[in-house]
Amino acid sequence: MGLMIILGLLLWGYAEMSAFIYIGGEIGGLLTLLGVFVTAVVGIALLKRQGLSVLSRIQSDIAQGRAPVTSIADSIALVAGGALVLIPGYVTDAIGLLLFLPGFRTLAGVYLLQWLTSSQRFRGFTNVGGSFGGGNFSRNSSTHSDMDNTQPNPFAKHRRYTNSNDDIIEGEFEEKPGNGDQIGNKNGKRP
C-alpha cells in the first residue's frame, strides 16, 4: 500500500510539472503563474457560495426529518474540491473545479463517503448504526433499526411512546390548590 502511495505521488507530480511546462510554453511564465492564482481565487469563491447552499440544504433536510446523505456527500466533495483548488497546479485545479459541478460532485461525494466509511481510520464513526446511510433511517421510518419500539423518533412531528402492551390515554390534567390527598401525607398538607 505504501508503494502505491509513493507511485501515485510521483505520477501526480509528473503530471503537474508536465502541465505547468506545457501551459508555460504556450502562454508564458507570468500568465501561467497568474492562472494558478486566479483558479485558486475562483475556487475559494465557488467553495464559499456552494458551501453555504449545501449547508442550508442539510439544515432543511434535518428540519424535515430526512437523512441528509446527498447533502453530506456534496459537502465532502466540496471540501475535497476546495483543497485541490488551493494546491498550486493545473491538474489539481482541474480536478478540484470538476468537484464543484453538481452532478459530478454528488457522484464523487458518494464515492468518497463510501471510501471513508470502509476505511479502518474512520471505523469508529460507523459502529453506531451500521455504515453511514445504512440501517432503517429513512423518511418513513419511525425508529432506527437498533432501537426498540419504546424510543420515539426525534424527527417525528408528534412524539409518542408506543408499546403494544400499554393503553394510550390522551387528555389534560389540572392541579387544584389545597388538595391534600397525596400518598403518604397524613395531615393533608402539602410538603
C-alpha positions as a printed NumPy array, in Angstrom:
array([[  0.   ,   0.   ,   0.   ],
       [  2.826,   2.412,   0.844],
       [  4.441,   1.748,  -2.535],
       [  1.17 ,   2.62 ,  -4.297],
       [  1.002,   5.951,  -2.458],
       [  4.579,   6.817,  -3.396],
       [  3.954,   5.825,  -7.018],
       [  0.746,   7.894,  -7.08 ],
       [  2.522,  10.958,  -5.696],
       [  5.309,  10.609,  -8.262],
       [  2.795,  10.324, -11.124],
       [  0.833,  13.28 ,  -9.781],
       [  3.994,  15.402,  -9.552],
       [  4.998,  14.401, -13.076],
       [  1.537,  15.311, -14.427],
       [  1.58 ,  18.688, -12.645],
       [  5.059,  19.575, -13.902],
       [  4.212,  18.469, -17.451],
       [  1.033,  20.566, -17.483],
       [  2.852,  23.551, -15.979],
       [  5.67 ,  23.362, -18.554],
       [  3.266,  22.885, -21.465],
       [  0.989,  25.777, -20.447],
       [  4.016,  27.953, -19.655],
       [  5.381,  27.272, -23.135],
       [  2.071,  28.224, -24.736],
       [  1.134,  31.394, -22.842],
       [  4.317,  32.399, -20.999],
       [  5.58 ,  32.023, -17.45 ],
       [  3.93 ,  35.106, -15.939],
       [  0.465,  34.248, -17.272],
       [  0.938,  30.662, -16.124],
       [  1.605,  31.783, -12.546],
       [ -1.27 ,  34.26 , -12.753],
       [ -3.541,  31.444, -13.968],
       [ -2.713,  29.32 , -10.914],
       [ -3.534,  32.276,  -8.648],
       [ -6.803,  33.062, -10.47 ],
       [ -8.022,  29.455, -10.295],
       [ -7.368,  29.451,  -6.534],
       [ -9.382,  32.664,  -6.06 ],
       [-12.243,  31.369,  -8.235],
       [-12.198,  28.079,  -6.33 ],
       [-12.444,  29.82 ,  -2.962],
       [-15.378,  31.925,  -4.197],
       [-17.146,  28.813,  -5.524],
       [-16.482,  26.952,  -2.291],
       [-17.997,  29.741,  -0.22 ],
       [-21.084,  30.115,  -2.407],
       [-21.833,  26.433,  -2.941],
       [-20.829,  25.506,   0.602],
       [-23.475,  27.837,   2.027],
       [-26.031,  26.357,  -0.366],
       [-25.21 ,  22.798,   0.718],
       [-25.282,  23.825,   4.389],
       [-28.781,  25.267,   4.005],
       [-29.903,  22.044,   2.262],
       [-28.519,  19.969,   5.15 ],
       [-30.407,  22.119,   7.664],
       [-33.59 ,  21.873,   5.589],
       [-33.314,  18.079,   5.32 ],
       [-32.8  ,  17.719,   9.065],
       [-35.713,  20.065,   9.825],
       [-37.995,  17.965,   7.597],
       [-36.848,  14.705,   9.194],
       [-34.941,  13.399,   6.19 ],
       [-31.449,  11.949,   6.284],
       [-29.155,  14.486,   4.567],
       [-26.988,  11.815,   2.906],
       [-26.836,  13.502,  -0.522],
       [-26.1  ,  16.883,   1.013],
       [-23.353,  15.436,   3.194],
       [-21.858,  13.688,   0.16 ],
       [-21.946,  17.034,  -1.66 ],
       [-20.228,  18.76 ,   1.245],
       [-17.459,  16.134,   1.356],
       [-16.846,  16.607,  -2.369],
       [-16.841,  20.4  ,  -1.933],
       [-14.228,  20.189,   0.81 ],
       [-12.082,  17.92 ,  -1.368],
       [-12.553,  20.251,  -4.35 ],
       [-11.64 ,  23.286,  -2.262],
       [ -8.482,  21.586,  -1.013],
       [ -7.481,  20.583,  -4.541],
       [ -8.044,  24.088,  -5.908],
       [ -5.83 ,  25.569,  -3.192],
       [ -2.92 ,  23.263,  -4.118],
       [ -0.893,  25.013,  -6.841],
       [ -1.063,  23.218, -10.165],
       [ -3.318,  22.888, -13.155],
       [ -4.139,  19.186, -12.8  ],
       [ -5.33 ,  19.576,  -9.195],
       [ -7.193,  22.755, -10.161],
       [ -8.998,  20.915, -12.967],
       [ -9.988,  18.026, -10.685],
       [-10.978,  20.457,  -7.922],
       [-13.143,  22.524, -10.265],
       [-14.802,  19.326, -11.543],
       [-15.857,  18.615,  -7.964],
       [-17.826,  21.877,  -7.977],
       [-20.125,  20.644, -10.783],
       [-23.369,  19.432,  -9.127],
       [-23.788,  16.02 , -10.812],
       [-20.129,  15.084, -10.672],
       [-19.909,  16.446,  -7.128],
       [-22.655,  14.127,  -5.865],
       [-21.157,  11.039,  -7.515],
       [-17.676,  11.834,  -6.23 ],
       [-19.064,  12.645,  -2.777],
       [-20.89 ,   9.318,  -2.541],
       [-17.705,   7.515,  -3.59 ],
       [-15.63 ,   9.452,  -1.024],
       [-18.243,   8.775,   1.662],
       [-18.179,   5.038,   0.933],
       [-14.387,   5.065,   0.934],
       [-14.256,   6.909,   4.259],
       [-16.756,   4.58 ,   5.941],
       [-14.916,   1.478,   4.724],
       [-11.513,   2.799,   5.818],
       [-10.093,   1.485,   9.097],
       [ -9.25 ,   5.008,  10.244],
       [-12.916,   6.008,  10.265],
       [-14.295,   2.721,  11.592],
       [-15.319,   4.364,  14.872],
       [-17.844,   6.56 ,  13.075],
       [-19.694,   3.593,  11.602],
       [-20.298,   1.452,  14.677],
       [-23.382,   3.317,  15.88 ],
       [-25.889,   2.003,  13.372],
       [-24.016,   0.419,  10.527],
       [-22.277,   2.443,   7.886],
       [-23.48 ,   5.976,   7.233],
       [-26.792,   5.916,   5.419],
       [-27.424,   2.303,   6.381],
       [-29.974,   0.838,   8.701],
       [-33.622,   1.798,   8.822],
       [-33.102,   5.558,   8.713],
       [-35.433,   6.75 ,   6.013],
       [-38.145,   9.314,   5.526],
       [-40.945,   6.917,   6.507],
       [-39.1  ,   5.157,   9.297],
       [-40.436,   5.71 ,  12.791],
       [-37.456,   4.273,  14.664],
       [-33.867,   3.368,  13.954],
       [-33.139,  -0.326,  13.425],
       [-31.024,  -0.585,  16.581],
       [-33.639,   0.973,  18.88 ],
       [-36.57 ,  -0.808,  20.414],
       [-40.096,   0.387,  19.763],
       [-40.323,   2.32 ,  23.031],
       [-37.955,   5.028,  21.781],
       [-39.56 ,   7.97 ,  19.964],
       [-38.362,   9.19 ,  16.6  ],
       [-36.724,  12.561,  17.321],
       [-37.632,  13.744,  13.82 ],
       [-41.334,  12.912,  14.08 ],
       [-43.765,  15.812,  14.364],
       [-45.699,  14.197,  17.217],
       [-43.623,  12.229,  19.648],
       [-45.422,   9.31 ,  21.215],
       [-44.089,   6.382,  23.191],
       [-45.601,   3.194,  21.864],
       [-45.652,  -0.273,  23.274],
       [-48.158,  -2.912,  22.25 ],
       [-48.86 ,  -3.8  ,  25.924],
       [-49.797,  -0.29 ,  27.063],
       [-53.004,   1.659,  26.635],
       [-52.624,   5.203,  25.417],
       [-54.674,   7.688,  27.37 ],
       [-54.687,  11.182,  25.994],
       [-56.032,  14.073,  27.975],
       [-55.284,  17.061,  30.144],
       [-54.803,  17.396,  33.858],
       [-55.187,  20.224,  36.275],
       [-53.695,  20.535,  39.733],
       [-56.084,  22.115,  42.19 ],
       [-54.651,  24.168,  45.041],
       [-55.342,  22.913,  48.568],
       [-55.825,  19.298,  47.584],
       [-54.082,  17.35 ,  50.394],
       [-54.878,  13.843,  49.17 ],
       [-51.288,  12.913,  48.476],
       [-49.89 ,   9.497,  49.181],
       [-48.01 ,   9.379,  52.474],
       [-49.295,  12.778,  53.633],
       [-51.225,  12.131,  56.871],
       [-52.096,  15.673,  57.848],
       [-53.489,  16.74 ,  54.472],
       [-50.933,  19.496,  53.919],
       [-48.604,  19.841,  51.007],
       [-44.925,  19.185,  51.629]])
